[in-house]
Amino acid sequence: MTVAGLVRAGLGRGAASAARLGVAIPPVRGKLLRPLTSFSFASAERRKSLEERFWFGCLAIQMAHEASLQHDDVLDSGFGRRNTATLLAREGPGAALLRGDLYLTGSYRVAGMTGSAEFLDDFIRAVEVTVRGERKQGELRAVDDPRAFYEVVVRAKSGALFGAAAALPGWTGDVGPDRGSLLSPEALRDLGTELGAFYQLVDDFLDYCPADDTGKPKLQDFNNRIWTFVLAGRGFGWFDRTPGEAVAEFFRAGSAGSGRRSMAEHAMEHLEPRGEALLGRLRGAGAGGELTDLVAGWIDRCNKALRAGSGATVAIPSDLPERPRVAAPSTVAHIVTRALALGAQSQWGRFFARNSRSFHFSSALFPPEQRSIVRGIYAFCRFTDDLVDEGSEPAVRLHEILDVWGDIARSAYEGRDTGIALADVVMGRMSELRIPFALASELIEGVRMDVEPCSYLSMKDLRRYTYRVASVVGAWLTQAFGMRDPWVLDRAHDLGHAMQLTNIVRDVGEDLAMGRIYLPADRMAFHGVTGESLPAMKARARGAGQMDPGYVALLEELMAEADAAYARAYEGMPSLPVHFRRPVAVAAQVYRGIHDQVRANGYDNLNLRAYTSLPAKIILGRQGLKRLSRSPGHAELAGAR
C-alpha cells in the first residue's frame, strides 16, 4: 500500500472509532498534508503497526484544519476549493460556521483520546496560535512595513498545526529509539512550523499564477485585499488595480537590458532558497521521502508556474473572477441604519443642502424633475463617502462595509429590490438610463482609497484618485441628461478633476488631521515642502499669520492646474442640454471662487477653511453664466435654437 493509502486507512480507522462515540467527523479527503507530516516523522519500523492513539492525534489535527477552512470561507468569501463548491456556497454562512464549530469542538475530544497529556496540551496551543494568526492577518493593514509582520502571521496561521503534526510522533513515542534529541517533540514542532509556513508561501505565490490549478479560484488574496510576501515592498495601493492588471504586472519584467526583474521572479528568488533550506533540514531529520518529494515538488511547481506566466505568448485572462461576498448581518444592518437616516426620497434635498452648499446653490436652476435626479446621484455619492469619513471603524471593517455597499448597489442596478431606497431609486434609474454601473463601482473604489493613508507621488498618480471620486460623478450626471459624446464626457471628467483639486487645496488642514495628504509628493519636494513640515507650518501660521513661500507656490501651482481643467470644462458646456449647462456653469464658477478665498485667508488652509458666502455665490454665479455665454460654440447653439 502506498504512503497515501496507509495514511488514509489509518485516519479512517480513527474516524470510525471517534464516530461511534458521537463525534462529528469530516470526510477523510484532500491532500491530508498534516497527517502525512506526522506519518513521515514516524520511524520506518513502526509505520505499519502505529497504534490507534497516533491516528487519533492525526485525526484531531485534520479536524482542526477542516474547521479552520469552514471559518476561513466565511471570513474570505471562499466559494470554491478542491474544484468543488464549498459548504458556504451551497448552504450559506450559518451552515459553514456551525460545521466548523462541530469539527473544532470534536477535535479536542479526539485529541484527548490519544492518552497523551503532552500532545493534548501541544494541540490546544497550536489551535490557539492558529486563531491568533488569523486575527493578526487582519492587522497587516495597520502596520507600516507588513513584510516582517507577515512572517509572524504565516508561522502562526499556517505553521502551528503543521508544527503539532510534526511533533505528534515524538509525544506518542513513534520516532524510534535511535533518533536522539534531534527529533524531540520540540525540535519536530519547530521543523513542522517552518514546513507549514513554506507551504503558505507556495500557496500565496500560486494564487497569482493563472496557469497553475490549485483547485480554487485565483486571486483570492488579491480580491480580499490580503497582503502576502509576493508584493515585497508594495503597500495596499496595489489592490487599486483590476485583477487582470495585477496578474499582468506580477509577471511583467523590465525591457531587455534593463535588469529589472518581475514581481514573480523576485518572489521566486525568495521562495526557492527557503525551500531548499527546508529540504536540507527535513533530510537531516530523517523525514520520509514522501515528504521531501512533496516539498521538492512544490518548488518545481512554482518554477513551472513562473515560466508559464513569464512566457512571451502567455495569455492573461481578461475575466479573472471577482468573487461574490458573504455579508455579515451586522455590516448590512449598519448600512441599512445609516441609509434609513437619510429619510424618504423627498428628504434627500436637505441632505444635499447640508453637505454641498455650493452645488446645492447652483441646482436651483434645474427644473424640478432634473433637480430630483441630481439630488439622488449626489446623495448616493455623499453617502458612499460618509461610510468611510464619518466612521471610526478599523480599516478592515471599512473595506468590508464598502464591499457590501457595492454588492447592494449592484443588486439594485440589476433590478433586485434591496429595501434601501437610496440604492433602489438611484441605481434603478442608472440602469434604466443605461449608464454603466462601472461609474458607481469606480466611485466606491475611489472612496476605498481613503480608508488607509495613501501618498500620491505625482499629479498623474493623484489623477487616478480625482477620476474615481469626482470625474466619474461628472460623467454620471452628463449621461443622466442624455449626453454620450466622448469629447463632452472628457470635459465632464475635467470638471470633476478641477473641483476635486479645489477641494484638496481647501482641505489640506482637515485632511492632515485625519492623517491624509493629497498634495503630490514630487511637487511638494520641488517647492521644499514635506509632510513632516506641515504641522510646524500650521503652528507658525497661527502665531505669525504667514505661510512659507514654497507652500504658497505649491498651492498656486495646484490652483493653476485646476484653473486649466475648469477652462477645458467650460469648452464643453455649450454642448450640454440647456437646462443642464447653466447649473453646471454656475457650480463650476462658485467652486472656483474658493481659490480666491484661499488667497484672502493668506493661504492658511492649515488652520482656516475657505468658503464662499451667499452674496459671493450670487456674484460668482453670474460670472459663471457670463463665462458660459462667451464659451466657444455657445452663440452658435443659441442661434440654432
Secondary structure, DSSP 8 states (H G I E B T S, - for coil): --HHHHHHHHHHHHHHHHHHTT-----S-S--HHHHHHHHTS-GGGGGG--HHHHHHHHHHHHHHHHHHHHHHHHHT--EETTEE-HHHHH-HHHHHHHHHHHHHHHHHHHHTT--HHHHHHHHHHHHHHHHHHHHHHHGGGSS-HHHHHHHHHHHHTHHHHHHHHHHHHHHT-S-TTSGGGG-HHHHHHHHHHHHHHHHHHHHHHTT-TTS--SS-TTHHHHTT---GGGTT--GGGGGS-HHHHHHHHH----TTS----HHHHHHHHHHHHHHHHHHHHHHTT--HHHHHHHHHHHHHHHHHHHHHHSTT----TT---------HHHHHHHHHHHHTT-SGGGHHHHHHHH-HHHHHHHTTS-HHHHHHHHHHHHHHHHHHHHHHT----HHHHHHHHHHHHHHHHHHHTT---S-HHHHHHHHHHHHTT--THHHHHHHHHHHTTSS-----SHHHHHHHHIIIIIHHHHHHHHHTT---HHHHHHHHHHHHHHHHHHHHHTHHHHHHTT---S-HHHHHHTT--TTHHHHHHHHHHHH----HHHHHHHHHHHHHHHHHHHHHHHHGGGS-HHHHHHHHHHHHHHHHHHHHHHHTTT-TTT------HHHHHHHHHHHHHHHHTSTTHHHHHHH-
